[in-house]
Amino acid sequence: MDRKNRPSPKGLNKSDVPIGKNTYQSKPKRTPLSIALKIILSVVIVAFMLIIMAGSALGGVLAGSIYGLIRTTPVLEPSILKPTGLNSFVYDSEGNIIAELKREENRVWIDYEDIPKKLIDAYIAVEDKRFMEHNGIDLKRIGRAILTYVMHFFNSSVEIEGGSTITQQLIKNLTQNQEITIKRKIQEQWQAIQLEKGLTKEEILTYYLNNVPMGGTFKGIETAAKGYFGKDVRELSLAECASLAGITNWPSKYMPINEDNIKANLERTRMILGLMLEQGKITQAEYEEAMAEEIQFKYNPEAGKVMQTSNQSYFVDEAIKAVKSELMKKYQYNEQAALDIIYNGGIHIYTTLQPKVQAALDEVFTNPEFFDYDNPRTEELPQAAMTIIEPTTGYVRGLYGGRGQKEGSVFNRATQAERSPGSSIKPILVYAPGIETRKITAATVVDDVPQYLNNKTPDKIWPKNVENKNFGLTAARDGLFRSRNVVAALLLKDYVGIDTGLDYLARVGIDRKEEQYLSIAMGGFNRGMTTLQMASAFTVFANKGVYTEPIFFTEVKDANGNVILSSMPKRQQVYSEQTVFIMNSMMQDVVTRGTAAPYGIVKYTETYTDTNGKEKERTVTIPSAGKTGTSDETKDKWFVGFTPYYVGATWYGYDKAVTLTSAENTAALKIWNAVMTKIHKDMKLEPAEFFTETPPNIVTRTICMDSGKIATELCKADPRGSRARTEYFIQGTEPAYSDVCTTHVAARACKDAKDAQGRMLLATEYCPAGSVFDRVYIKRPVQYMPPFPNSPYPEDVVYELPEGEYCTIHGPHSVLVPPVTEVNPPAPPTPGNASGIQYPGNPDSLIPDHEIPGNAPDDEDWFLPENPGGRGKGGKRR
């Protein structure tokens, strides 16, 4: 019978429980205390389990966080930190060696075998006594650091000990990351472990002792030895080595430059000597001798100031800077660490320099003929700089940073001299941004009349054109190629907007967004530009609107041939092809008939062999465009010009800016022309257009130069010559065919009567036939009213319609009425001819015979285009 169906023993209660065979015991009754204890125990168990679960989760999160930190930790590549003892080399784009970087050109570097062993022992004794045993981090030291930190929390007299090993200190000294955070500490420890895998202890010590901060401007043991003891590090005594090692912990406290610091330094020196004895690094006799030595400090702060000289070319200097910058960016090295790699690492730098481009620069800039000017305002020699960039790649193909041979100078004017760009800024600040945003077109007309836009001097004309005149109604195209300051200022103020202009300027590598004032339209920045920046910015015009950041090197390899750096072009489409097409057309006007003519034209003669084997000469003209620039008071001259192959930016002036002489006005242009002509000739570059075909969505219209609207016959009959021309527009910005010019109007004028501005007054019925003719005038959209009595008028005022002003010379007594005959019957009155007077031989016209084109009398020479309204050449009747 199974237990389930077995009958229960008689007399047992449900609460009785078996304790043996046929033996039972009554189950104890539950008391309130036992119930409470059971509940508490259950809660404790659950809480413990929750803690374990939470701890596991927290541990997982913590582990994940640490893993994330490690993954984002910059790698300090051991292979490029390894001191090779080899020189580094710089190559041009064709693989030729152009520079050998010798170690002595860097600040003083001490090899491991030249470092005194007693100095190494001193550092290990005080900074990291288990340095030779650990793998980059010292767990015992970390534990001790944590313990002293906790003890310091309860007792401030307890000094906190550091937990960093020498390897960790090296990483901190090498990198730019100086944060005091748990994140940085974890990353530093991981880097230390990785660094120890790739470098020997000796190599780590070598880098550490050459980069350790030693107070003030001293970095590394050699400069510190000379700065504090006046000795080479190899000559230091044991006591001096201990003194030097003691500075590192707290340079501002222990650098021996005053009585308090010397006292603190000597105390620390004795402590370090004791550690060296305790660790068996010196004998008792050496210890006693060093303790008895009286250290002689000879502080020389100049020892830490490394003289900046360079035997390399300007280009090589700049390439080294670029490599240094990339090392600092990619590996987070500090500047000195990056330079140590460049000069001590035996690396190979492959640059973008093009030999023939640089040769042209070298030839021109070392030719005194281009600097043969005598400026009585200064005793300085004139200076110049130039940068040439290949627009499609952004490669800097050559540059020159000053006149003559480079002799130890490190000041590179091509990349460091920030000078006012003058009007050369207009294409990239005003015109291109305006056309791109559809706020202006090449035909947009502004009225170049005297402006008073300077709030500080509201009664003085500002801005002014370089000619110190105002020219009246001016289209944007003319404003650019004639470099009219007032036009640029009004376009920026009223159309483009300063914010928009500065935004587009930043897109081409020149960020000046804080300079929010109108003078920038003429180049009036507080902070100027370099030729490198200007050449780079103008690459958008030679590369269909694409801006590419300038590049000095393509790749860098370590001593073993491994690529440690490479440069990839960073491109951005800033302008549409349509905008660039129109801008190039406008800037080609600058070199052909504007401020850069004729030096902005790249033209040369070359000899060639024809199909019959005969040698012939031909003239080659390479299409070019660009913009000149003149700073305030003519202290700087610029030309930024480009061909389909290269962009070149040239600056000319003096280091201590002075006003240039009139002979120097074309100096920058002549240098640009000589360099660019030689480059294109020597490289046998064929003429090529900026655009092989017109981009889509470009339309043309015949517009009036004075209104920007569709030209009429009156526009073509302007006394100055036809004011109609064909203009390019981005589709949608062109004037409608119905939007015709209303600026040009026709009226009857009397050639004998003029007002104070030289305008021909309107004819009356009293003006004789020989004085009256139909004349085309301009009528300003907004009448110019001089704001002050002495305010001048614009140059085009002589062509303006003198509304309401009639001839005051001729009256009733001066009218000669032709006799009435059958041949010449009286004409009916007409508007403007109330008397019905006709002009002989031309009864159907109000224009006198001699004013019909091609029908001027032999004895008259009226109204030549160069002298409208005058009496022949010279204003006299022949």
MOURBEL-V221086 format. One record per backbone hydrogen bond with DSSP energy under -0.5 kcal/mol. NH is the residue of the N-H (numbers start at 1). CO is the residue of the C=O. If there is no record, write none. Layout:
BEGIN
NH&CO ; NH&CO
END
This chain:
BEGIN
5&2 ; 6&2 ; 6&3 ; 12&9 ; 16&13 ; 17&25 ; 19&23 ; 20&23 ; 23&20 ; 25&17 ; 27&15 ; 35&31 ; 36&32 ; 37&33 ; 38&34 ; 39&35 ; 40&36 ; 41&37 ; 42&38 ; 43&39 ; 44&40 ; 45&41 ; 46&42 ; 47&43 ; 48&44 ; 49&45 ; 50&46 ; 51&47 ; 52&48 ; 53&49 ; 54&50 ; 55&51 ; 56&52 ; 57&53 ; 58&54 ; 59&55 ; 60&56 ; 61&57 ; 62&58 ; 63&59 ; 64&60 ; 65&61 ; 66&62 ; 67&63 ; 68&64 ; 69&65 ; 70&66 ; 71&67 ; 72&68 ; 73&70 ; 76&74 ; 77&75 ; 80&77 ; 81&77 ; 82&78 ; 84&344 ; 85&344 ; 88&101 ; 89&347 ; 90&99 ; 91&349 ; 92&96 ; 93&353 ; 95&92 ; 98&90 ; 99&90 ; 101&88 ; 101&99 ; 102&100 ; 105&102 ; 106&103 ; 111&109 ; 114&111 ; 115&111 ; 115&112 ; 119&116 ; 120&116 ; 121&117 ; 122&118 ; 123&119 ; 124&120 ; 125&121 ; 126&122 ; 127&123 ; 128&123 ; 128&124 ; 131&128 ; 133&130 ; 134&130 ; 135&137 ; 139&137 ; 142&138 ; 143&139 ; 144&140 ; 145&141 ; 146&142 ; 147&143 ; 148&144 ; 149&145 ; 150&146 ; 151&147 ; 152&148 ; 153&149 ; 154&150 ; 155&151 ; 158&155 ; 169&165 ; 170&166 ; 171&167 ; 172&168 ; 173&169 ; 174&170 ; 175&171 ; 176&332 ; 178&176 ; 181&179 ; 185&181 ; 186&182 ; 187&183 ; 188&184 ; 189&185 ; 190&186 ; 191&187 ; 192&188 ; 193&189 ; 194&190 ; 195&191 ; 196&192 ; 197&193 ; 198&194 ; 198&195 ; 199&195 ; 204&200 ; 205&201 ; 206&202 ; 207&203 ; 208&204 ; 209&205 ; 210&206 ; 211&207 ; 211&208 ; 212&208 ; 214&218 ; 218&215 ; 220&212 ; 221&209 ; 224&220 ; 225&221 ; 226&222 ; 227&223 ; 228&224 ; 229&225 ; 230&225 ; 230&226 ; 231&225 ; 235&232 ; 236&233 ; 241&237 ; 242&238 ; 243&239 ; 244&240 ; 245&241 ; 246&242 ; 247&243 ; 247&244 ; 248&244 ; 250&247 ; 251&248 ; 253&250 ; 254&250 ; 255&251 ; 257&255 ; 262&258 ; 263&259 ; 264&260 ; 265&261 ; 266&262 ; 267&263 ; 268&264 ; 269&265 ; 270&266 ; 271&267 ; 272&268 ; 273&269 ; 274&270 ; 275&271 ; 276&272 ; 277&273 ; 278&274 ; 279&275 ; 280&277 ; 281&276 ; 282&276 ; 287&283 ; 288&284 ; 289&285 ; 290&286 ; 291&287 ; 292&288 ; 293&289 ; 293&290 ; 295&293 ; 297&295 ; 298&228 ; 300&227 ; 303&300 ; 304&301 ; 305&302 ; 306&304 ; 309&307 ; 317&313 ; 318&314 ; 319&315 ; 320&316 ; 321&317 ; 322&318 ; 323&319 ; 324&320 ; 325&321 ; 326&322 ; 327&323 ; 328&324 ; 329&325 ; 330&326 ; 331&327 ; 332&328 ; 333&327 ; 334&174 ; 338&334 ; 339&335 ; 340&336 ; 341&337 ; 342&338 ; 343&339 ; 344&340 ; 345&341 ; 346&86 ; 348&557 ; 349&89 ; 350&348 ; 350&555 ; 351&91 ; 351&349 ; 352&552 ; 354&397 ; 355&353 ; 357&354 ; 358&354 ; 359&355 ; 360&356 ; 361&357 ; 362&358 ; 363&359 ; 364&360 ; 365&361 ; 366&362 ; 367&364 ; 368&366 ; 370&367 ; 371&368 ; 372&369 ; 373&371 ; 375&373 ; 376&374 ; 378&375 ; 383&653 ; 385&651 ; 386&400 ; 387&649 ; 388&398 ; 389&647 ; 390&395 ; 391&389 ; 393&390 ; 394&390 ; 396&551 ; 397&388 ; 397&395 ; 398&388 ; 400&386 ; 404&365 ; 407&405 ; 408&310 ; 412&410 ; 413&401 ; 413&411 ; 415&412 ; 416&412 ; 417&412 ; 417&413 ; 418&416 ; 419&417 ; 419&529 ; 422&523 ; 424&421 ; 425&422 ; 426&423 ; 428&425 ; 429&425 ; 430&426 ; 431&426 ; 432&427 ; 434&430 ; 435&431 ; 436&432 ; 437&433 ; 438&435 ; 439&434 ; 440&434 ; 444&441 ; 446&474 ; 448&446 ; 448&472 ; 449&447 ; 453&462 ; 455&453 ; 457&454 ; 458&455 ; 460&457 ; 462&451 ; 468&465 ; 472&448 ; 474&446 ; 476&444 ; 477&442 ; 479&475 ; 480&476 ; 481&477 ; 482&478 ; 483&480 ; 484&479 ; 485&483 ; 488&484 ; 489&485 ; 490&486 ; 491&487 ; 492&488 ; 493&489 ; 494&490 ; 495&491 ; 496&491 ; 497&492 ; 501&497 ; 502&498 ; 503&499 ; 504&500 ; 505&501 ; 506&502 ; 507&503 ; 508&504 ; 508&505 ; 509&506 ; 510&505 ; 511&509 ; 512&510 ; 515&512 ; 516&514 ; 517&515 ; 520&517 ; 521&518 ; 522&519 ; 523&520 ; 524&519 ; 525&523 ; 528&418 ; 528&526 ; 529&419 ; 531&413 ; 532&414 ; 534&530 ; 535&531 ; 536&532 ; 537&533 ; 538&534 ; 539&536 ; 540&537 ; 541&538 ; 542&538 ; 543&539 ; 545&540 ; 546&543 ; 547&545 ; 547&572 ; 549&570 ; 551&394 ; 554&350 ; 555&350 ; 556&565 ; 557&348 ; 558&562 ; 559&345 ; 561&558 ; 564&556 ; 564&562 ; 565&556 ; 567&554 ; 568&566 ; 571&569 ; 572&547 ; 574&545 ; 574&572 ; 575&545 ; 580&576 ; 581&577 ; 582&578 ; 583&579 ; 584&580 ; 585&581 ; 586&582 ; 587&583 ; 588&584 ; 589&585 ; 590&586 ; 591&587 ; 592&588 ; 593&589 ; 594&589 ; 594&590 ; 595&481 ; 596&590 ; 597&590 ; 597&594 ; 600&596 ; 601&598 ; 602&622 ; 603&601 ; 604&620 ; 606&618 ; 608&616 ; 610&608 ; 610&614 ; 613&610 ; 616&608 ; 618&606 ; 620&604 ; 620&618 ; 621&619 ; 622&602 ; 622&620 ; 623&621 ; 625&642 ; 626&587 ; 627&640 ; 629&638 ; 631&636 ; 634&631 ; 635&632 ; 637&652 ; 638&629 ; 639&650 ; 640&627 ; 641&639 ; 641&648 ; 642&625 ; 643&646 ; 647&389 ; 648&641 ; 649&387 ; 650&639 ; 651&385 ; 652&637 ; 653&383 ; 654&635 ; 657&655 ; 660&634 ; 664&661 ; 665&662 ; 666&663 ; 667&664 ; 670&666 ; 671&667 ; 672&668 ; 673&669 ; 674&670 ; 675&671 ; 676&672 ; 677&673 ; 678&674 ; 679&675 ; 680&676 ; 681&677 ; 682&678 ; 683&679 ; 684&681 ; 685&680 ; 698&695 ; 699&697 ; 699&729 ; 701&727 ; 703&701 ; 703&725 ; 704&709 ; 705&723 ; 707&704 ; 708&704 ; 710&739 ; 711&702 ; 716&712 ; 717&713 ; 718&715 ; 719&776 ; 721&718 ; 723&715 ; 725&703 ; 727&701 ; 729&699 ; 731&697 ; 733&730 ; 739&736 ; 740&738 ; 741&710 ; 745&777 ; 747&775 ; 749&773 ; 750&761 ; 751&749 ; 751&771 ; 753&750 ; 754&752 ; 755&759 ; 758&755 ; 760&798 ; 761&753 ; 762&805 ; 763&748 ; 767&764 ; 771&768 ; 772&768 ; 772&769 ; 773&749 ; 775&747 ; 775&773 ; 777&745 ; 777&775 ; 778&799 ; 779&743 ; 780&778 ; 785&783 ; 786&784 ; 791&788 ; 795&470 ; 797&794 ; 798&795 ; 799&796 ; 800&797 ; 801&778 ; 803&801 ; 805&802 ; 806&804 ; 807&762 ; 814&811 ; 815&812 ; 817&815 ; 818&816 ; 821&819 ; 821&824 ; 825&822 ; 827&836 ; 830&833 ; 833&830 ; 836&833 ; 840&838 ; 842&839 ; 845&842 ; 848&772 ; 848&846 ; 851&848 ; 852&849 ; 855&852 ; 860&857 ; 863&870 ; 867&864 ; 868&865 ; 870&867 ; 872&870 ; 875&872 ; 876&873
END
